[in-house]
Amino acid sequence: MPQTESELFSFLEDAGEHSKIVSGATDLLPRIERRQEEAITLVDISRLASLRYVKNEGGLIRIGALTTLTDLISTPVLGIRYEAIHRLEQVFGSPPIRNLATVGGNLAASSSSEDLIPILLALDAEITLKSATSARVIPLTEFLRGKRQTSRRSNEILAEVRFNDLKPSSWCTFEKVGRRERVIISLVSLACTLTIDLRSGKVGEAKIALNRIRGKIPERAIETEKSIVGTGLDEFQLKKACETLESELALTSDFRASARYRTVVAKNLLRESLLHCKHSAEEER
C-alpha cells in the first residue's frame, strides 16, 4: 500500500509485471474468489489522494483515476448536460459499491459490463498513462485492447481521464437494460452525445457507444454516427439510423441473452436516446 506516487512507481519498476493495481477492488476480488484471476501481489493505491479529483480547466474536464463513482455522480463540475453520469446513481451497482468503485478501475477492467466505458467513449475521452519518468495521453479507444486487455505498461498507472466540456446545445445520456432494475450486468447499454444546431434543428455532432458492437468490449458505432450528422431526426432518418446500427452490430448469443434480442434492444435504445438528447438539448438551450 504505497503512500506516495514515487513509492508506487519504485515498486512497479521492480515487480510491476507480477502484480495488479487495485483501489476499491470491487471487480478484481470477486474474480479471484471465483478463480477467474490468479491471486498475485495486489498493489493498493487507494491512499494516493493526488489521483482523486474532478476539475474543469479552461473547458477541459479532468478526472483523477481514484475518483469514486459517488464523487463523480455528485460533483458540481458536471452539470445537467451530463445526464449520462448522473444516471449512474440509478443503474451502477449499490451505494457501497459506488463508494468504493473508481473511475480508473472501471476503465481498466475493460469489459462490456463496465457502465462508465460507453459514456466516456461517447464523450470522446482520452486517458493519461503515467510512469516514474513520463506521461502519455492516448484516446480511450486505443487504451481498450480487448476483454480485460489494455495498453497500460507494467510500469505505468492509469492516472487521469479527460475530455472537452460539452458545447452549448449538447446533451449526453445513458441507458442500460438487464435482468433486474439495479445491481445488474447490462445485456445492452448505450451512451449517446448529440450537439444540435439550433438554427437548422439538425445534428451537428453525434457520438454513440454501446457495451458491445463486434466484440466483448464497448465500442463506438461510427457508421451510425455518420448517418445521423446533418439530419433533423425525423421518422425516416431515425429508421435509417436504426438500420445502420443493425448492420454494424455483430453480436453473439450467450446464456444471458440471444444476439437477436440484444440487437432489437440496441435499436430501441438508439431511437429513444436520440430523441431524448435532441429534445433535452433544445429545451436546455
NORPE-V524925 format. One record per run of one state. SS is the DSSP state (H for helix, E for strand, L for the rest). FROM is the first residue (numbers start at 1). TO is the last residue. If there is no record, write none. Layout:
BEGIN
ss={SS & SS}
from={FROM & FROM}
to={TO & TO}
END
This chain:
BEGIN
ss={L & H & E & L & H & L & E & L & H & L & E & L & E & L & E & H & L & H & L & H & L & E & H & L & H & L & E & L & E & H & E & L & E & L & E & L & E & L & E & L & E & L & E & L & H & L & H & L & H & L}
from={1 & 5 & 19 & 23 & 28 & 34 & 41 & 45 & 49 & 52 & 54 & 58 & 60 & 65 & 68 & 69 & 75 & 83 & 92 & 95 & 101 & 102 & 103 & 110 & 115 & 123 & 126 & 131 & 135 & 140 & 144 & 147 & 149 & 151 & 157 & 165 & 170 & 178 & 188 & 198 & 202 & 211 & 219 & 221 & 222 & 229 & 235 & 249 & 259 & 285}
to={4 & 18 & 22 & 27 & 33 & 40 & 44 & 48 & 51 & 53 & 57 & 59 & 64 & 67 & 68 & 74 & 82 & 91 & 94 & 100 & 101 & 102 & 109 & 114 & 122 & 125 & 130 & 134 & 139 & 143 & 146 & 148 & 150 & 156 & 164 & 169 & 177 & 187 & 197 & 201 & 210 & 218 & 220 & 221 & 228 & 234 & 248 & 258 & 284 & 285}
END
